[in-house]
Amino acid sequence: MGVYHRIRVSRQTTTLPNIILTKKMIAAKDKAPQLTPQEYFIWEEQQLEKHEYINGEVYAMTGGSVNHGRIAIRFTAMFDSHLQNTGCITGNSDIKVNIFGSNNYTYPDASVTCDVRDQTTTQYITYPCLIVEVLSKTTEAYDRGGKFRMYRQNPALIDYLLVSSTSVEIDLYHKNDAGDWLIINYKPGDTIELKSINLNFPIEKVYRGLTLEPENGG
């Protein structure tokens, strides 16, 4: 996932019956109003960048590195090709995921849902069986901790992939038949097994042609 910046927004009512929302940077000492989910959807449509929505607050998502973007695209392309004619939906980083049992919304780097309940939704999916986050220096702890704690509440989720963009390494959080989460670490030479979509592939397929360097910043 790219870099998060918490931002503050202000409500501004007009003579129209609906609420118009505008982004406004305000001092830290000021308390920003929280948005309802409906206000968030209206407000985000007016923004140039994407924003995740957690407990009434919005977080701007800035772009990641070139490798981050290339890796994310490879996953979505691979999943989409593998899942042709299955009825499953592959989501890229523009597809919101509704955190199960809440009104929170995130933008993972890639996702897959095979649930019929997601077939007719237009703004987000709720029942992904697979989620991918490409790690960055500034968000790795959150992706492994707080974000995973939110994602794993979803009974539909089976596989959660955390993908390094600076080395050939992928961690798979897999929920087994007993409902326990196992962590499998993959390194060069390994074959990744995603039981959620019945797909196996060598880890090198993700990293081919990339020049991997440690991050200097977020």
Backbone bond lengths (Angstrom), bond angles and torsions (degrees), N, CA, C in turn:
res aa  C-N    CA-C-N  psi(-1)  N-CA   C-N-CA  omega(-1)  CA-C   N-CA-C  phi
1 M - - - 1.451 - - 1.516 109.03 -
2 G 1.328 116.37 150.71 1.449 121.01 179.81 1.508 112.13 -76.74
3 V 1.314 116.34 -161.74 1.454 122.12 -174.13 1.521 109.97 -88.23
4 Y 1.337 116.49 137.98 1.453 121.33 178.43 1.521 109.90 -100.04
5 H 1.312 116.04 140.38 1.451 121.70 169.97 1.511 107.85 -131.28
6 R 1.325 115.93 118.94 1.458 118.28 176.06 1.519 108.36 -71.87
7 I 1.315 116.89 131.24 1.453 120.60 179.07 1.511 109.32 -124.06
8 R 1.316 114.46 162.48 1.452 119.81 -179.82 1.516 108.51 -114.10
9 V 1.300 116.06 141.80 1.451 120.44 -179.36 1.513 109.09 -125.53
10 S 1.318 115.22 153.34 1.457 119.72 178.03 1.512 109.55 -117.39
11 R 1.318 116.16 148.35 1.446 121.19 174.34 1.519 108.69 -91.51
12 Q 1.302 115.72 141.25 1.455 120.28 176.31 1.517 107.87 -138.09
13 T 1.301 117.17 112.37 1.451 120.39 -177.73 1.512 109.87 -86.75
14 T 1.308 115.94 151.28 1.450 121.53 177.31 1.520 107.89 -127.09
15 T 1.305 116.72 -171.81 1.459 119.98 177.58 1.519 111.59 -73.21
16 L 1.337 117.09 -13.11 1.453 120.04 177.21 1.520 109.47 -73.28
17 P 1.314 117.57 152.91 1.457 119.48 -177.84 1.514 113.55 -70.31
18 N 1.336 117.90 -23.66 1.449 119.55 179.61 1.520 110.21 -91.81
19 I 1.339 115.96 164.54 1.461 121.55 -176.15 1.514 109.50 -95.32
20 I 1.325 116.69 135.05 1.453 122.24 175.21 1.516 107.58 -101.91
21 L 1.323 116.57 129.42 1.453 121.30 -177.11 1.513 110.09 -113.64
22 T 1.317 116.18 137.59 1.456 120.60 178.19 1.516 109.14 -130.11
23 K 1.330 116.02 146.57 1.457 120.59 177.47 1.509 109.63 -78.65
24 K 1.311 117.58 135.10 1.454 121.45 -178.52 1.518 108.84 -147.93
25 M 1.308 117.53 124.26 1.447 121.08 176.25 1.517 108.03 -81.06
26 I 1.334 117.77 127.13 1.448 121.27 179.34 1.512 109.22 -129.87
27 A 1.333 116.26 164.29 1.456 121.13 -175.50 1.517 110.30 -64.18
28 A 1.338 115.67 150.53 1.456 120.50 -176.55 1.523 112.04 -61.18
29 K 1.328 117.48 -27.72 1.454 120.13 -178.43 1.527 111.82 -72.54
30 D 1.321 117.26 -19.34 1.455 120.66 178.76 1.521 109.67 -81.35
31 K 1.305 116.12 143.03 1.461 120.11 178.70 1.520 109.19 -91.81
32 A 1.319 115.97 121.89 1.461 120.10 -179.72 1.522 109.70 -80.55
33 P 1.318 117.41 141.49 1.461 119.18 176.77 1.520 110.68 -69.07
34 Q 1.316 116.35 142.82 1.456 119.58 174.95 1.524 109.44 -83.69
35 L 1.317 114.78 151.48 1.455 120.65 -179.26 1.516 110.52 -102.40
36 T 1.301 116.33 146.89 1.454 120.33 168.72 1.527 107.62 -77.11
37 P 1.322 118.71 161.70 1.465 119.14 176.74 1.517 112.76 -55.80
38 Q 1.327 117.76 -39.36 1.463 120.55 -179.96 1.525 111.04 -64.49
39 E 1.327 116.30 -40.95 1.466 120.30 177.83 1.523 111.09 -65.33
40 Y 1.326 115.86 -38.54 1.463 120.48 177.62 1.518 111.43 -59.87
41 F 1.325 117.78 -46.11 1.461 120.31 -179.91 1.529 111.05 -62.37
42 I 1.313 117.03 -42.76 1.468 120.49 179.20 1.520 110.46 -64.70
43 W 1.319 115.92 -46.55 1.468 120.86 -177.45 1.524 111.59 -63.85
44 E 1.335 117.18 -43.70 1.460 119.37 -175.05 1.519 111.78 -66.14
45 E 1.303 117.71 -29.79 1.460 120.02 178.12 1.525 111.95 -61.10
46 Q 1.330 117.24 -21.86 1.455 121.69 -178.32 1.530 112.76 -92.03
47 Q 1.340 117.16 -3.84 1.458 121.04 -174.32 1.529 111.68 -97.00
48 L 1.312 114.91 155.61 1.462 120.63 178.73 1.525 111.67 -84.21
49 E 1.334 117.25 -25.20 1.450 120.25 -179.33 1.525 109.90 -116.67
50 K 1.322 115.22 167.55 1.457 121.20 -179.61 1.529 110.15 -84.33
51 H 1.319 115.11 155.05 1.456 121.03 178.87 1.523 109.44 -139.93
52 E 1.320 116.26 131.59 1.448 119.49 170.60 1.527 108.88 -83.25
53 Y 1.315 115.63 155.79 1.463 121.80 -174.42 1.518 108.30 -126.57
54 I 1.334 116.44 113.14 1.453 121.85 -176.92 1.523 109.04 -130.34
55 N 1.301 116.28 117.07 1.464 122.54 176.46 1.524 113.05 52.04
56 G 1.324 116.00 43.75 1.450 120.91 175.35 1.509 115.37 86.24
57 E 1.338 117.84 -4.66 1.457 121.47 -179.18 1.524 110.07 -113.64
58 V 1.330 116.33 149.23 1.459 121.10 -177.77 1.518 110.30 -108.38
59 Y 1.320 115.68 145.94 1.457 123.14 -177.94 1.522 108.45 -128.99
60 A 1.336 115.82 116.77 1.456 120.27 179.85 1.517 109.78 -69.73
61 M 1.308 116.41 142.00 1.455 122.19 179.80 1.518 108.99 -113.81
62 T 1.321 115.91 109.67 1.452 120.05 176.85 1.520 109.57 -88.39
63 G 1.316 116.39 166.23 1.452 120.80 -176.14 1.513 113.27 -69.43
64 G 1.319 115.86 153.90 1.448 121.47 175.65 1.519 110.67 -95.01
65 S 1.323 116.19 -164.76 1.457 121.56 -179.29 1.527 110.45 -74.13
66 V 1.339 115.49 169.97 1.466 120.19 176.57 1.525 110.09 -60.68
67 N 1.334 116.69 -45.24 1.462 119.44 178.67 1.525 111.49 -60.67
68 H 1.309 116.24 -39.41 1.468 121.14 177.49 1.527 110.24 -55.31
69 G 1.319 115.40 -49.64 1.458 119.97 -179.30 1.514 113.06 -65.09
70 R 1.333 116.83 -41.34 1.461 120.13 -178.79 1.527 111.34 -66.39
71 I 1.325 116.35 -40.06 1.463 119.94 179.05 1.523 110.66 -64.77
72 A 1.319 116.57 -43.84 1.468 120.27 -179.87 1.525 111.09 -60.97
73 I 1.329 116.84 -42.55 1.466 120.78 179.27 1.525 110.76 -62.91
74 R 1.319 117.21 -38.94 1.467 119.92 -179.35 1.526 111.53 -63.30
75 F 1.306 116.44 -39.03 1.462 118.57 177.82 1.518 111.57 -65.35
76 T 1.318 117.68 -47.08 1.467 119.00 -178.25 1.523 111.14 -64.53
77 A 1.338 117.12 -39.25 1.466 119.99 178.83 1.530 110.86 -65.53
78 M 1.329 116.21 -42.85 1.464 120.60 -179.58 1.531 110.90 -64.65
79 F 1.319 116.81 -44.98 1.466 120.08 179.69 1.525 111.23 -64.34
80 D 1.330 116.26 -44.62 1.461 120.03 -176.72 1.524 111.11 -62.77
81 S 1.341 116.24 -40.83 1.459 120.19 178.79 1.527 110.85 -66.28
82 H 1.319 115.99 -43.23 1.465 120.78 -177.86 1.528 112.06 -65.76
83 L 1.319 116.62 -31.77 1.465 120.83 -171.80 1.520 114.13 -99.81
84 Q 1.329 116.81 14.92 1.459 119.40 178.19 1.534 110.59 -56.15
85 N 1.322 115.07 136.81 1.468 122.86 175.12 1.527 113.72 63.30
86 T 1.329 116.60 23.31 1.469 119.75 178.25 1.522 112.33 -103.66
87 G 1.321 117.27 -15.30 1.456 120.52 -174.34 1.508 113.48 88.02
88 C 1.332 117.09 -6.22 1.466 120.77 177.00 1.525 110.17 -78.61
89 I 1.319 116.26 154.01 1.457 122.74 -179.69 1.516 109.29 -114.85
90 T 1.331 116.42 127.34 1.457 121.87 174.18 1.516 109.12 -96.79
91 G 1.320 116.43 127.67 1.456 120.90 178.84 1.517 111.17 -108.44
92 N 1.336 116.27 140.38 1.460 119.95 172.51 1.526 108.72 -97.67
93 S 1.332 116.87 -165.06 1.462 120.60 -174.72 1.520 113.16 -73.50
94 D 1.331 117.77 -0.53 1.463 120.95 175.42 1.527 112.68 -94.25
95 I 1.330 116.99 -2.91 1.463 121.06 -176.89 1.525 109.76 -99.38
96 K 1.311 116.19 120.97 1.460 121.03 177.25 1.525 110.79 -72.15
97 V 1.332 114.53 147.14 1.459 121.43 169.11 1.523 108.01 -116.60
98 N 1.317 115.72 124.28 1.462 121.44 174.66 1.524 108.83 -79.96
99 I 1.327 116.59 122.14 1.457 119.91 178.71 1.523 108.95 -66.42
100 F 1.316 116.11 123.48 1.460 122.27 -173.06 1.527 111.33 -54.77
101 G 1.335 115.85 132.71 1.452 121.19 176.83 1.508 114.70 76.76
102 S 1.338 117.51 13.07 1.464 120.94 -178.14 1.521 109.51 -144.75
103 N 1.324 114.86 178.30 1.462 121.14 172.71 1.522 111.35 -106.95
104 N 1.331 117.36 25.93 1.456 122.07 177.80 1.526 110.00 -91.35
105 Y 1.350 115.39 150.17 1.466 120.85 -176.17 1.523 109.68 -138.22
106 T 1.330 115.87 134.52 1.457 121.70 178.32 1.525 110.21 -126.49
107 Y 1.334 114.77 167.63 1.462 122.14 175.92 1.531 108.96 -121.84
108 P 1.321 119.57 84.48 1.466 119.12 175.61 1.522 110.77 -66.85
109 D 1.321 116.27 163.71 1.466 119.94 -179.36 1.520 111.80 -70.13
110 A 1.317 117.05 -30.57 1.469 121.30 175.80 1.519 107.95 -156.92
111 S 1.313 115.51 153.53 1.461 120.06 178.55 1.521 109.04 -155.85
112 V 1.320 114.97 159.64 1.466 121.23 175.14 1.520 107.99 -137.26
113 T 1.320 116.28 133.43 1.454 121.34 170.63 1.521 109.34 -126.53
114 C 1.312 115.61 136.71 1.464 121.65 175.46 1.521 110.19 -118.52
115 D 1.317 115.76 13.69 1.459 122.11 -176.42 1.525 110.49 -86.28
116 V 1.314 116.25 132.00 1.470 119.99 -177.72 1.521 111.66 -63.31
117 R 1.323 117.63 -23.88 1.463 120.19 -179.88 1.518 112.45 -68.55
118 D 1.325 116.82 -18.55 1.465 120.84 178.01 1.527 112.76 -93.10
119 Q 1.303 117.78 -2.48 1.464 120.51 -174.23 1.521 112.92 -70.84
120 T 1.312 117.56 -25.98 1.463 119.91 -174.01 1.523 113.36 -113.57
121 T 1.328 118.35 2.00 1.463 120.10 178.90 1.523 109.58 -79.05
122 T 1.327 116.58 148.65 1.465 120.68 -175.07 1.519 113.83 -114.78
123 Q 1.332 118.71 -20.28 1.460 120.24 -175.37 1.517 113.39 -107.53
124 Y 1.322 118.16 -19.33 1.460 120.80 -176.79 1.525 109.28 -167.51
125 I 1.335 115.42 166.78 1.459 121.03 169.85 1.527 108.08 -113.13
126 T 1.321 116.33 157.46 1.465 120.30 -176.02 1.520 112.90 -123.06
127 Y 1.326 118.04 -21.37 1.463 120.56 -170.53 1.531 112.76 -122.90
128 P 1.332 118.77 55.12 1.464 119.32 178.76 1.524 111.14 -69.74
129 C 1.324 115.68 141.94 1.463 120.28 172.83 1.523 111.12 -92.98
130 L 1.336 115.87 -15.48 1.461 122.14 -176.08 1.522 109.29 -144.54
131 I 1.334 115.99 132.57 1.464 122.26 176.39 1.522 108.42 -132.35
132 V 1.331 115.90 139.24 1.467 122.37 177.74 1.521 109.27 -121.84
133 E 1.317 116.21 131.35 1.462 122.18 170.72 1.525 107.97 -123.93
134 V 1.337 116.03 124.41 1.461 121.36 173.41 1.520 106.81 -87.04
135 L 1.313 116.61 125.73 1.456 121.08 -170.48 1.519 112.54 -78.43
136 S 1.321 115.16 145.79 1.460 121.94 168.14 1.521 107.64 -128.15
137 K 1.315 115.83 163.58 1.461 120.65 -175.67 1.521 111.68 -58.27
138 T 1.329 116.46 -38.88 1.460 120.19 -173.57 1.523 113.77 -82.14
139 T 1.321 117.83 -17.70 1.469 119.25 -174.70 1.521 114.05 -118.07
140 E 1.329 118.37 -1.93 1.465 119.60 -174.84 1.522 112.12 -59.15
141 A 1.326 117.23 -44.88 1.465 119.56 -178.46 1.526 111.00 -61.67
142 Y 1.329 116.93 -39.88 1.465 121.17 179.21 1.524 110.99 -68.39
143 D 1.342 117.15 -42.66 1.462 120.18 179.78 1.526 111.45 -62.22
144 R 1.335 116.37 -36.65 1.463 120.09 -179.52 1.532 112.26 -80.27
145 G 1.323 116.16 -28.00 1.456 120.17 -174.01 1.514 113.95 -104.87
146 G 1.341 115.68 -91.16 1.458 120.62 -173.19 1.510 114.40 -59.48
147 K 1.317 117.01 -40.98 1.465 118.77 -178.23 1.533 110.57 -69.19
148 F 1.327 117.17 -41.74 1.464 119.12 178.18 1.524 111.38 -63.14
149 R 1.329 116.87 -37.19 1.465 119.12 178.02 1.525 111.10 -61.82
150 M 1.330 117.23 -34.60 1.466 119.95 175.49 1.521 110.87 -70.87
151 Y 1.326 116.36 -49.08 1.464 120.33 -176.11 1.526 112.60 -60.63
152 R 1.330 116.50 -40.91 1.469 118.97 -171.35 1.525 113.05 -71.39
153 Q 1.332 118.37 -8.87 1.460 120.78 175.06 1.525 111.77 -70.11
154 N 1.327 115.94 -15.24 1.462 120.80 -176.85 1.526 109.91 -81.87
155 P 1.320 118.74 117.69 1.472 119.74 -179.15 1.520 113.32 -65.05
156 A 1.332 117.77 -18.53 1.468 120.38 -179.48 1.522 112.28 -78.78
157 L 1.338 117.63 -22.71 1.468 120.51 -174.28 1.521 111.07 -74.00
158 I 1.325 115.83 128.52 1.463 122.25 179.33 1.524 111.40 -115.01
159 D 1.326 116.93 -41.48 1.461 121.09 -176.48 1.525 110.93 -126.53
160 Y 1.337 115.18 135.45 1.465 122.69 177.22 1.524 106.80 -130.51
161 L 1.320 116.34 113.14 1.462 121.79 -176.11 1.520 110.66 -101.76
162 L 1.323 116.68 128.83 1.456 123.04 173.04 1.520 107.69 -113.65
163 V 1.326 115.66 117.72 1.458 121.77 -166.87 1.521 110.16 -116.11
164 S 1.317 116.91 122.89 1.461 120.64 176.43 1.523 110.15 -71.68
165 S 1.329 116.15 142.95 1.466 120.57 174.33 1.522 111.35 -108.20
166 T 1.343 116.82 6.00 1.461 120.74 -179.18 1.521 112.93 -121.39
167 S 1.326 118.12 -7.66 1.462 122.26 176.86 1.521 108.28 -153.85
168 V 1.331 115.91 162.45 1.464 120.30 179.88 1.523 107.81 -81.24
169 E 1.317 115.26 88.90 1.462 120.37 -176.31 1.527 109.53 -160.16
170 I 1.316 115.74 132.30 1.460 122.65 179.36 1.525 108.73 -136.43
171 D 1.318 116.43 133.88 1.461 121.83 172.96 1.522 109.00 -106.12
172 L 1.314 115.72 128.57 1.460 121.79 176.39 1.523 109.30 -108.24
173 Y 1.313 115.47 121.60 1.458 121.51 170.52 1.529 106.02 -95.42
174 H 1.318 116.71 112.29 1.471 121.46 -174.89 1.522 110.13 -118.81
175 K 1.325 115.81 131.48 1.469 121.03 176.50 1.523 109.16 -92.31
176 N 1.325 116.64 118.60 1.465 119.90 -177.55 1.532 110.92 -82.76
177 D 1.322 115.60 -178.32 1.465 120.46 -175.40 1.526 112.55 -64.77
178 A 1.333 116.62 -22.31 1.463 120.62 178.74 1.525 112.25 -84.70
179 G 1.342 115.97 -4.19 1.458 120.03 -179.46 1.505 114.17 87.84
180 D 1.339 116.99 8.09 1.463 121.36 178.73 1.525 109.93 -90.33
181 W 1.333 115.65 143.13 1.461 120.43 178.37 1.526 110.11 -93.34
182 L 1.326 115.93 125.81 1.457 123.30 177.92 1.520 108.79 -111.48
183 I 1.324 117.01 144.45 1.465 121.48 177.49 1.518 108.50 -109.73
184 I 1.326 116.12 122.46 1.464 122.29 179.77 1.518 108.03 -117.05
185 N 1.320 116.16 124.66 1.462 121.76 -178.93 1.527 109.77 -99.42
186 Y 1.332 115.82 126.40 1.465 121.62 -179.97 1.516 109.99 -112.25
187 K 1.342 115.43 137.85 1.466 122.06 178.79 1.525 108.93 -134.58
188 P 1.358 118.26 -179.43 1.466 120.17 -176.23 1.527 112.77 -49.98
189 G 1.331 115.37 135.25 1.454 121.99 -179.79 1.514 114.30 93.29
190 D 1.324 117.47 -10.78 1.461 120.84 -177.47 1.529 111.90 -86.54
191 T 1.310 115.22 155.37 1.463 122.46 173.35 1.519 108.62 -109.65
192 I 1.310 116.19 126.23 1.459 122.14 -177.89 1.521 109.48 -87.00
193 E 1.318 115.99 133.82 1.461 121.70 179.58 1.523 109.42 -116.39
194 L 1.326 115.53 117.47 1.460 121.38 176.49 1.528 108.41 -108.70
195 K 1.313 115.90 98.21 1.463 120.03 -177.79 1.522 111.69 -69.33
196 S 1.323 116.92 -23.34 1.466 120.37 -178.15 1.516 112.29 -61.35
197 I 1.338 116.91 -32.02 1.468 120.26 -179.64 1.525 111.90 -127.15
198 N 1.342 116.61 13.60 1.466 121.74 176.78 1.529 111.36 55.86
199 L 1.330 115.46 54.38 1.468 121.16 -177.52 1.517 110.15 -132.33
200 N 1.335 116.10 129.98 1.459 123.14 172.47 1.522 108.72 -119.82
201 F 1.337 117.11 140.93 1.463 120.10 177.99 1.529 109.56 -157.75
202 P 1.343 117.36 148.34 1.459 120.27 177.50 1.519 110.38 -70.06
203 I 1.310 117.06 143.38 1.454 120.87 -177.98 1.524 111.57 -60.44
204 E 1.338 116.10 -29.32 1.467 119.70 -179.96 1.527 112.32 -62.69
205 K 1.316 117.77 -22.45 1.463 120.55 178.91 1.524 111.28 -63.19
206 V 1.317 116.31 -29.14 1.466 121.11 179.74 1.523 111.38 -77.37
207 Y 1.331 116.79 -35.12 1.460 120.83 -169.26 1.522 114.46 -106.45
208 R 1.320 118.66 4.75 1.457 120.30 -174.97 1.530 110.91 -57.03
209 G 1.334 115.17 133.41 1.457 120.85 174.32 1.509 116.10 75.39
210 L 1.331 118.23 2.59 1.464 120.04 -178.58 1.525 110.83 -91.85
211 T 1.311 116.25 140.90 1.459 121.93 170.76 1.518 107.15 -94.94
212 L 1.316 116.44 112.38 1.460 121.13 -173.91 1.518 110.11 -96.96
213 E 1.311 115.17 126.00 1.459 121.63 -180.00 1.517 109.11 -135.81
214 P 1.349 117.30 147.74 1.469 119.57 176.62 1.518 110.82 -60.40
215 E 1.324 116.10 147.64 1.457 120.47 178.92 1.519 110.50 -74.12
216 N 1.331 115.31 139.37 1.455 120.25 174.49 1.518 111.83 -90.47
217 G 1.338 114.73 -24.81 1.469 119.84 -179.17 1.492 109.28 -140.17
218 G 1.403 115.43 -152.08 1.450 119.65 -179.17 1.494 111.79 -77.15
